[in-house]
Amino acid sequence: MTMATRCPGCGTLFKITAEQLQVREGRARCGRCRQVFNALDTLTSLPDPPVPAVPIEAEPSAPEPIGIPPAEEGQWETPPPSGAQAPAEQGTSAENEAVAGQTGWWPEEPPGALRRRSLSWAAGVGALFLLLVGQLAYLFRVELAALYPGARPTLEQACALLGCQIPLPQKAQFIHIEASDLQADSARPERLTLMLALRNRAPFRQAYPAIELTLTDGEGRPLARRVLLPRDYLGERGVEAQGIGPNAVTDIRLPLETGDLRPNGYRLYTFYP
């Protein structure tokens, strides 16, 4: 004998097995009207040969409808004939939304929506790119002005709006003392004259460095130390602001008063404070 059950909604008779009844404790969905019902309530037996049956689906989300072979991947369900009205869907709104989400249809976008969205993305990316360029130009404004002197006026105008400054570069590794001498006045031993040639070996203009002068005795021990700033060893006004040019040499001559010190030697060291 074969077991069967009848849909209380449309009256369709379905063939069913004991294993299918145990899947969801008898709950099933009609394959024709899609109504959910308890197959145990209308369970009956049929004589052999079995009655042709319309498949049902186990509720909820059984693996496959009973009596219908699983559809191959990528196939579409056959729509109802033209003019026929599909049976009303029963169940919760969440179930209806889940079924609607599996149809593969999407709401059609209004004309021009895709183009407007593309233009908005392009404008946003362009704005972010300009912001990034501006931040890099601000961080490396000193290097840009040194490597591209023609861009300095533009950078200075931008800095005037932002409240920043563009100082001259300060790369101590490019500053060297080419020659130096410390001469004493024969008439006044406490007066010395420091002479040196300061060279900038960088390919760009730099700020004048500070110079540390150390006076030593006959055994090389330090007697006194003094830091000379650009305003101390540059005589003319405005020279400090111009800086020392690329691959240029500046000759410095500076008188010094040592008092009771009688140095026999000296050391020079250039640096940027």
Secondary structure by P-SEA (a helix, b strand, c coil): ccccccccccbbbbbbccccccccccbbbbcccccccccccccccccccccbbbbbbcccccccccccccccccccccccccccccccccccaaaaaaaaaacccccccccaaaaaaaaaaaaaaaaaaaaaaaaaaaaaaaaaaaacccaaaaaaaaaaaaccccccccccccccccbbbbbbccccccbbbbbbbbbbcccccccbbbbbbbbbcccccccbbbbbcccccccccccccccccccbbbbbbbbbbbcccccccbbbbbbcc
